[in-house]
Structures are given as C-alpha cells and as structure tokens.
C-alpha cells in the first residue's frame, strides 16, 4: 500500500478527532464529492436563525450576508472581508415591512457562545473560477469561519496557501 499522503491524512484525522471529542463540533463529513458547497451553508444558518427570527427577516438577512461574502468585483478583498466581519460581529438590520422599523439579526451569538452550532467538514470542494479543496473547514451556524490546509514539512507555506 502506498504511503503517499498518509502522514497528512493521519494529522487530519487527529484534528477531526480533537474538534469532535474535545471541542464538541458536529462532524458534517467528507464533502469532496458533495455538490453546492459554499462559504455559507444556508440550511444550517437558517436552522440556527429560526429559533429567534421570522422567516421573512431570515431570508433578507441571509441574502445580505451572501451578497457581502461573495466578493464584489468593485471592491478589493480587504474591504469585502471587513464588511463580512462587521456583519458577523455586529449583525445586520433589515426591514420586513416598509412601515416598520428595521429588525436586528445576529448571525453568531457572541454573548452566549454555547448557543451557536459548531461543525467541521473535511475535503470541502468549492467550485468557481478555480476549484479549491481545503483539508478542513470550521463552521459556526453554517458560516465558514476557518480553513485548515495541512501540508508536510517539506512543502513551503506559500505552496500551501496557493
């Protein structure tokens, strides 16, 4: 049996085990072949938001977050990331009814972190202009907040980033 990739796989399995057993993240699976992977898993986010907000408000809030998270060609990456961070950290306000005041939506519960849904997936294939497949993706309430790319010591950091 070939040993190619075995060291990285072993490390990946240890990380998955750490997040599941010690940090109590739910394991979403190996998403290498799964269609429709996204930086925002709308089903999970909607499930989290349903406990606090109306369906109309949830739809508007998710639309706004997705709009900011999908890089606008008129903005640079720094500006786009700053806007998404602001929405994740401070929430957003949207009007459901034109005659009512905007209602506030928090995507992450920063005051009571245990109220959030933490999950981890491996080999998440993202298709777009260029296909990417990070080794591990961390999610809070269906929002990808971290990516781990595991490389053996002989691979440069720049290669791992690329």
DOZA-585855 format. One record per residue (C-alpha): x, y, z; residue in three letters. Coordinates in pm, 1 decimal. Example, Ala and Ser with C-alpha at 12.3 -4.5 7.8 and 13.67 -1.06 7.14 Angstrom:
! residues 2
<atom c1="1230.0" c2="-450.0" c3="780.0" aa="ALA"/>
<atom c1="1367.0" c2="-106.0" c3="714.0" aa="SER"/>
***
This chain:
! residues 162
<atom c1="0.0" c2="0.0" c3="0.0" aa="UNK"/>
<atom c1="130.8" c2="347.8" c3="-90.4" aa="UNK"/>
<atom c1="243.2" c2="577.1" c3="192.2" aa="UNK"/>
<atom c1="184.0" c2="890.2" c3="-19.0" aa="UNK"/>
<atom c1="-44.5" c2="1127.5" c3="168.6" aa="UNK"/>
<atom c1="-61.6" c2="902.2" c3="477.4" aa="UNK"/>
<atom c1="113.0" c2="1145.3" c3="716.5" aa="UNK"/>
<atom c1="-118.7" c2="1431.1" c3="619.9" aa="UNK"/>
<atom c1="-424.6" c2="1205.2" c3="647.4" aa="UNK"/>
<atom c1="-317.0" c2="1092.9" c3="994.5" aa="UNK"/>
<atom c1="-280.1" c2="1454.1" c3="1107.2" aa="UNK"/>
<atom c1="-616.4" c2="1542.2" c3="953.6" aa="UNK"/>
<atom c1="-782.6" c2="1255.4" c3="1139.7" aa="UNK"/>
<atom c1="-628.0" c2="1370.6" c3="1470.3" aa="UNK"/>
<atom c1="-755.9" c2="1724.2" c3="1413.9" aa="UNK"/>
<atom c1="-1104.4" c2="1598.1" c3="1329.6" aa="UNK"/>
<atom c1="-1099.4" c2="1386.8" c3="1645.7" aa="UNK"/>
<atom c1="-988.5" c2="1685.3" c3="1857.2" aa="UNK"/>
<atom c1="-1266.7" c2="1908.1" c3="1728.4" aa="UNK"/>
<atom c1="-1531.5" c2="1638.5" c3="1767.4" aa="UNK"/>
<atom c1="-1435.6" c2="1488.0" c3="2100.9" aa="UNK"/>
<atom c1="-1284.0" c2="1775.6" c3="2296.0" aa="UNK"/>
<atom c1="-1448.3" c2="2080.4" c3="2138.8" aa="UNK"/>
<atom c1="-1779.6" c2="1903.9" c3="2062.2" aa="UNK"/>
<atom c1="-1808.1" c2="2011.6" c3="1698.8" aa="UNK"/>
<atom c1="-2050.3" c2="1811.1" c3="1485.5" aa="UNK"/>
<atom c1="-1885.3" c2="1623.9" c3="1200.8" aa="UNK"/>
<atom c1="-2050.5" c2="1706.4" c3="868.5" aa="UNK"/>
<atom c1="-1849.9" c2="1455.4" c3="667.3" aa="UNK"/>
<atom c1="-1615.7" c2="1439.7" c3="373.2" aa="UNK"/>
<atom c1="-1750.4" c2="1693.1" c3="124.8" aa="UNK"/>
<atom c1="-1511.7" c2="1623.0" c3="-161.1" aa="UNK"/>
<atom c1="-1790.6" c2="1498.2" c3="-389.9" aa="UNK"/>
<atom c1="-2080.2" c2="1696.8" c3="-236.5" aa="UNK"/>
<atom c1="-2246.7" c2="1941.7" c3="-474.1" aa="UNK"/>
<atom c1="-2320.6" c2="2300.8" c3="-377.7" aa="UNK"/>
<atom c1="-2054.1" c2="2356.4" c3="-109.7" aa="UNK"/>
<atom c1="-2041.5" c2="2719.5" c3="-7.7" aa="UNK"/>
<atom c1="-1885.2" c2="2957.4" c3="241.6" aa="UNK"/>
<atom c1="-2238.5" c2="2994.3" c3="380.3" aa="UNK"/>
<atom c1="-2433.5" c2="2672.1" c3="427.2" aa="UNK"/>
<atom c1="-2776.6" c2="2830.5" c3="413.8" aa="UNK"/>
<atom c1="-2967.1" c2="2531.7" c3="553.5" aa="UNK"/>
<atom c1="-2761.3" c2="2530.4" c3="873.9" aa="UNK"/>
<atom c1="-2770.1" c2="2908.8" c3="910.4" aa="UNK"/>
<atom c1="-3145.3" c2="2917.3" c3="854.9" aa="UNK"/>
<atom c1="-3191.2" c2="2641.2" c3="1115.1" aa="UNK"/>
<atom c1="-2996.4" c2="2847.0" c3="1371.1" aa="UNK"/>
<atom c1="-3178.5" c2="3173.5" c3="1293.5" aa="UNK"/>
<atom c1="-3526.1" c2="3010.2" c3="1304.2" aa="UNK"/>
<atom c1="-3508.9" c2="2997.7" c3="1683.1" aa="UNK"/>
<atom c1="-3506.9" c2="3378.8" c3="1703.8" aa="UNK"/>
<atom c1="-3637.3" c2="3544.6" c3="1388.0" aa="UNK"/>
<atom c1="-3923.7" c2="3538.0" c3="1138.5" aa="UNK"/>
<atom c1="-3878.3" c2="3356.8" c3="803.8" aa="UNK"/>
<atom c1="-3900.6" c2="3686.7" c3="610.9" aa="UNK"/>
<atom c1="-3632.8" c2="3851.6" c3="824.8" aa="UNK"/>
<atom c1="-3409.2" c2="3543.9" c3="795.8" aa="UNK"/>
<atom c1="-3434.6" c2="3547.1" c3="416.3" aa="UNK"/>
<atom c1="-3338.8" c2="3914.8" c3="397.8" aa="UNK"/>
<atom c1="-3051.2" c2="3877.8" c3="643.9" aa="UNK"/>
<atom c1="-2905.8" c2="3573.4" c3="466.4" aa="UNK"/>
<atom c1="-2934.0" c2="3749.5" c3="130.8" aa="UNK"/>
<atom c1="-2740.3" c2="4047.9" c3="271.4" aa="UNK"/>
<atom c1="-2468.6" c2="3826.0" c3="421.3" aa="UNK"/>
<atom c1="-2428.2" c2="3624.7" c3="99.9" aa="UNK"/>
<atom c1="-2409.4" c2="3943.8" c3="-101.4" aa="UNK"/>
<atom c1="-2121.5" c2="4071.0" c3="113.2" aa="UNK"/>
<atom c1="-1948.2" c2="3731.2" c3="132.5" aa="UNK"/>
<atom c1="-1940.0" c2="3685.2" c3="-245.2" aa="UNK"/>
<atom c1="-1662.4" c2="3919.6" c3="-344.6" aa="UNK"/>
<atom c1="-1792.2" c2="4223.4" c3="-523.8" aa="UNK"/>
<atom c1="-1575.3" c2="4295.6" c3="-828.0" aa="UNK"/>
<atom c1="-1585.6" c2="4667.4" c3="-742.9" aa="UNK"/>
<atom c1="-1422.9" c2="4608.8" c3="-403.0" aa="UNK"/>
<atom c1="-1088.4" c2="4471.2" c3="-301.2" aa="UNK"/>
<atom c1="-1055.3" c2="4163.8" c3="-80.1" aa="UNK"/>
<atom c1="-971.5" c2="4373.4" c3="229.0" aa="UNK"/>
<atom c1="-1289.1" c2="4580.5" c3="201.7" aa="UNK"/>
<atom c1="-1504.7" c2="4274.3" c3="136.3" aa="UNK"/>
<atom c1="-1357.4" c2="4092.0" c3="437.6" aa="UNK"/>
<atom c1="-1407.7" c2="4398.1" c3="657.3" aa="UNK"/>
<atom c1="-1776.2" c2="4414.9" c3="562.1" aa="UNK"/>
<atom c1="-1833.7" c2="4043.6" c3="624.9" aa="UNK"/>
<atom c1="-1650.7" c2="4063.0" c3="958.0" aa="UNK"/>
<atom c1="-1869.3" c2="4355.7" c3="1059.8" aa="UNK"/>
<atom c1="-2186.0" c2="4162.2" c3="976.8" aa="UNK"/>
<atom c1="-2066.1" c2="3854.0" c3="1164.3" aa="UNK"/>
<atom c1="-1951.6" c2="4052.3" c3="1466.8" aa="UNK"/>
<atom c1="-2230.8" c2="4309.5" c3="1493.2" aa="UNK"/>
<atom c1="-2516.3" c2="4160.2" c3="1291.9" aa="UNK"/>
<atom c1="-2735.1" c2="4341.8" c3="1043.6" aa="UNK"/>
<atom c1="-3066.8" c2="4526.9" c3="1045.8" aa="UNK"/>
<atom c1="-3331.2" c2="4466.5" c3="783.1" aa="UNK"/>
<atom c1="-3687.1" c2="4583.5" c3="723.8" aa="UNK"/>
<atom c1="-3950.5" c2="4317.1" c3="679.1" aa="UNK"/>
<atom c1="-4231.3" c2="4567.3" c3="638.6" aa="UNK"/>
<atom c1="-4185.0" c2="4912.6" c3="483.8" aa="UNK"/>
<atom c1="-4382.2" c2="5086.7" c3="758.9" aa="UNK"/>
<atom c1="-4199.1" c2="4917.7" c3="1048.0" aa="UNK"/>
<atom c1="-3854.9" c2="4982.1" c3="1191.2" aa="UNK"/>
<atom c1="-3564.5" c2="4762.3" c3="1082.5" aa="UNK"/>
<atom c1="-3513.3" c2="4449.7" c3="1292.0" aa="UNK"/>
<atom c1="-3168.8" c2="4340.8" c3="1408.0" aa="UNK"/>
<atom c1="-3029.0" c2="3995.0" c3="1325.6" aa="UNK"/>
<atom c1="-2719.7" c2="3839.7" c3="1485.7" aa="UNK"/>
<atom c1="-2561.2" c2="3558.2" c3="1284.4" aa="UNK"/>
<atom c1="-2346.1" c2="3449.6" c3="1580.1" aa="UNK"/>
<atom c1="-2432.7" c2="3465.1" c3="1949.3" aa="UNK"/>
<atom c1="-2119.7" c2="3629.1" c3="2093.3" aa="UNK"/>
<atom c1="-2269.4" c2="3672.3" c3="2441.0" aa="UNK"/>
<atom c1="-2363.8" c2="3304.3" c3="2487.5" aa="UNK"/>
<atom c1="-2125.3" c2="3107.6" c3="2262.4" aa="UNK"/>
<atom c1="-2282.7" c2="2772.8" c3="2356.4" aa="UNK"/>
<atom c1="-2599.5" c2="2882.5" c3="2177.4" aa="UNK"/>
<atom c1="-2417.1" c2="2853.9" c3="1843.8" aa="UNK"/>
<atom c1="-2389.9" c2="2546.4" c3="1623.6" aa="UNK"/>
<atom c1="-2028.1" c2="2437.6" c3="1571.0" aa="UNK"/>
<atom c1="-1941.6" c2="2195.6" c3="1290.9" aa="UNK"/>
<atom c1="-1644.1" c2="2067.2" c3="1097.3" aa="UNK"/>
<atom c1="-1614.5" c2="1917.4" c3="747.9" aa="UNK"/>
<atom c1="-1321.4" c2="1777.2" c3="555.7" aa="UNK"/>
<atom c1="-1215.8" c2="1798.4" c3="191.9" aa="UNK"/>
<atom c1="-1473.4" c2="2067.9" c3="112.1" aa="UNK"/>
<atom c1="-1461.1" c2="2117.3" c3="-264.8" aa="UNK"/>
<atom c1="-1550.6" c2="2472.7" c3="-368.7" aa="UNK"/>
<atom c1="-1612.6" c2="2520.1" c3="-739.2" aa="UNK"/>
<atom c1="-1582.0" c2="2855.3" c3="-908.5" aa="UNK"/>
<atom c1="-1333.9" c2="3020.4" c3="-1141.4" aa="UNK"/>
<atom c1="-1081.7" c2="2782.1" c3="-986.0" aa="UNK"/>
<atom c1="-1165.5" c2="2468.5" c3="-789.4" aa="UNK"/>
<atom c1="-1034.4" c2="2458.1" c3="-433.2" aa="UNK"/>
<atom c1="-1044.3" c2="2186.2" c3="-169.4" aa="UNK"/>
<atom c1="-921.6" c2="2280.4" c3="178.7" aa="UNK"/>
<atom c1="-846.5" c2="1988.8" c3="409.3" aa="UNK"/>
<atom c1="-1072.5" c2="2109.0" c3="691.5" aa="UNK"/>
<atom c1="-1337.5" c2="2382.6" c3="719.0" aa="UNK"/>
<atom c1="-1476.8" c2="2507.3" c3="1051.1" aa="UNK"/>
<atom c1="-1834.9" c2="2635.0" c3="1061.9" aa="UNK"/>
<atom c1="-2031.4" c2="2838.7" c3="1312.1" aa="UNK"/>
<atom c1="-2405.2" c2="2831.1" c3="1241.0" aa="UNK"/>
<atom c1="-2333.3" c2="2720.8" c3="884.5" aa="UNK"/>
<atom c1="-2085.9" c2="3003.2" c3="817.3" aa="UNK"/>
<atom c1="-1732.2" c2="2900.8" c3="724.6" aa="UNK"/>
<atom c1="-1508.4" c2="3084.5" c3="970.7" aa="UNK"/>
<atom c1="-1184.8" c2="2888.1" c3="941.1" aa="UNK"/>
<atom c1="-990.6" c2="2678.6" c3="694.8" aa="UNK"/>
<atom c1="-707.1" c2="2439.5" c3="774.5" aa="UNK"/>
<atom c1="-473.6" c2="2330.3" c3="496.9" aa="UNK"/>
<atom c1="-236.8" c2="2057.8" c3="611.6" aa="UNK"/>
<atom c1="94.7" c2="2009.8" c3="435.5" aa="UNK"/>
<atom c1="401.5" c2="1802.7" c3="516.3" aa="UNK"/>
<atom c1="706.3" c2="1990.8" c3="643.7" aa="UNK"/>
<atom c1="884.3" c2="1969.5" c3="307.5" aa="UNK"/>
<atom c1="612.2" c2="2182.3" c3="138.7" aa="UNK"/>
<atom c1="659.3" c2="2559.6" c3="161.7" aa="UNK"/>
<atom c1="396.6" c2="2779.1" c3="328.7" aa="UNK"/>
<atom c1="341.0" c2="2967.5" c3="3.2" aa="UNK"/>
<atom c1="264.0" c2="2639.2" c3="-174.4" aa="UNK"/>
<atom c1="9.6" c2="2552.2" c3="94.8" aa="UNK"/>
<atom c1="-156.8" c2="2892.0" c3="55.1" aa="UNK"/>
<atom c1="-162.1" c2="2861.5" c3="-321.1" aa="UNK"/>
***
